[in-house]
Amino acid sequence: MAEAKLIDGKAHAERLRRQVAEGVAAFVEQHGTKPGLATVLVGADAASQVYVKSKGKTAIELGMASFDHRLPAETTEEELLALVARLNADPTIHGILVQLPLPRHIDSAKVLLAIDPAKDVDGFHPVNVGRLGSIGAGAPLDFPVPCTPLGCSMLLADAVGNLAGKSAVVVGRSTLVGRPVAQLLLRADCTVTIAHSRTRDLPALCRTADILVVAIGKPEFLRGDWIKPGAAVIDVGINRVPAGDGKTRLVGDVAFDEARHVAGCLTPVPGGVGPMTVACLMYNTLRSAQ
């Protein structure tokens, strides 16, 4: 069998960024103001700092206004909620992103609940979660959807085409990826099964899938012989593993070298789903502004 076609997330993200930049330019021309993205980072978590910097930089590159709020780790919950309230009331801010994880003394759920659902560009507010959970087949996504699941669905639509009637297995039931991906696949008329750590005979279940989405955070967990020949495989995992000589390398949740000889199409790690996440955040911010 021929090797799997690699799904190029970088190229797809670049196309989406160009579309967003065009939309931003049209918005500025029509309204005389830029779509505004506010990022809020509490504390000095190194990975979070990199993510937030990347998001702000991308927003500016696409013609948006970026408002960066860096708060010390000892910021109180009341102070953070007060900032969110100010951002909610600010007409120049169209998207609010509070970077997780927050310090332990702050209730993340309370903070996410405080964000105006119309400005919740991460798609984590219970109102937006509920809207996705109750969406009809083919209904418009006229509200913010979590960025990584949205990116997965865009990559699948591009690689596979019409998803209707396909059998999809989502490995992982997190509220950040697994569940929202399942809802998006249902919207596309797939027959969807969500698998998790208690699933019996996971390999056999995976072999039934035309579409496999894997998001569990375990390096190279899903093996090549678990994949139905010709299936589309979306690997959401990003895991850092030893590469010898004290170095590390990034791998996904799927054993890539095995999967590429079985799957019909496959996202690499890195360069697959990852680039889509920030691009979809920019897409959500523009949509919120519109």
C-alpha angles and dihedrals in degrees: 000000000000118000118268119270107249114234105226105217092177093058093044091048090050091054091049091049090053090051090049092048090053090048091049092051091051091047092051091048092050100041105023091231135088124242104258126217119193117197121193122198121182115196131354106285103161097218091046091051090055092048094048093047090050092050094049092046093050092048091055092046089056093050099260129130114252122205112191118197115188113185129185119254091249092061108132124237089244092055092049092048089050090054091049090051091053091049091048089055095045110099092201090063115080099164131038122194120183105192115232140248098057122195113281096253091063121079103230093196091055092050094048089048090054094059115098103254089226089058096040096112091170090062093226100120111113090238091058092041088053093048091053090046092055100038119131126233110286093358116151118267094230094157134058115287122194107274102231095048090045089052091050092052092049092050091049094048089051096045100038105024115205108029096186113131095008119137109238128189118193112198105205131041103211119143088232099058119347101056098040091047089053091052091050091050090050088051087055090053097252122149100242133202121182113210127192144161093299096049113123117233095357094181091058092048092049090052089063093059127105085186124035121189113185121194113152106113097240115128114245091341098146110069129213094247090058090067125091108234109263096015123146110243123198111191111198095173123112111186129166113219134175114273099184129262089061091294129122136212135200120249133171133232089265124074093244100193090053096040096052090066093054111029123083092219132002141183114235124221114255107026100033123080096354099076090049094062097068092038090054090049088057090047090052092048092053091047091050090051091049 
